[in-house]
Amino acid sequence: MRDAEICVLADANALVGSELSQAIGPRGAAKQCDNGSLWHGFLLDHGLSLPATFLGEDARSQATWQNGDGASARRIDYIALSERL
């Protein structure tokens, strides 16, 4: 699979960033949750990375979900790309 061009659009419900790797960078970092650990492992197993974690500003500006009253926002959805893209 590492030789393939892959783009994954994921409603992962996962927080990542406290554990860095070639798949996940420091931008918009959050404390990695259980779903984040599973997602991180999937990315590493399949040679994928999250470009948004290597580029951009703080987590608030990268939020993909916001609660109803707007008091909390998080990045929990992702675009993952293979090394070839």
C-alpha positions, -999 to 999 in steps of 0.1 A, spaced: 0 0 0 30 23 5 34 26 -33 -2 37 -39 -15 72 -41 -41 74 -13 -62 102 1 -84 93 31 -112 117 43 -119 107 79 -146 116 104 -122 101 129 -135 117 161 -99 116 172 -76 141 190 -39 139 180 -7 159 183 7 151 217 26 121 202 45 132 172 57 110 143 63 112 106 25 109 103 15 137 128 32 170 133 30 196 161 5 221 146 -28 223 164 -17 196 189 -42 182 214 -38 155 240 -41 123 221 -72 103 231 -80 66 226 -94 72 192 -64 93 184 -41 64 193 -60 41 170 -60 67 142 -23 74 147 -15 37 144 -36 34 112 -17 63 97 17 47 105 7 12 94 -4 26 60 23 52 53 -1 81 56 3 116 72 -19 145 82 -6 176 63 -27 200 85 -6 189 115 25 201 98 11 234 85 -11 262 99 -19 279 131 -34 268 165 -60 241 170 -89 266 172 -82 278 136 -81 242 124 -113 231 142 -136 208 123 -163 205 150 -179 230 174 -204 224 202 -238 240 200 -230 271 221 -196 277 204 -177 274 237 -156 244 225 -141 236 191 -118 208 182 -101 192 152 -115 157 149 -118 152 112 -89 148 89 -75 145 54 -47 119 53 -23 116 23 1 89 13 38 96 10 35 97 -28 10 126 -28 
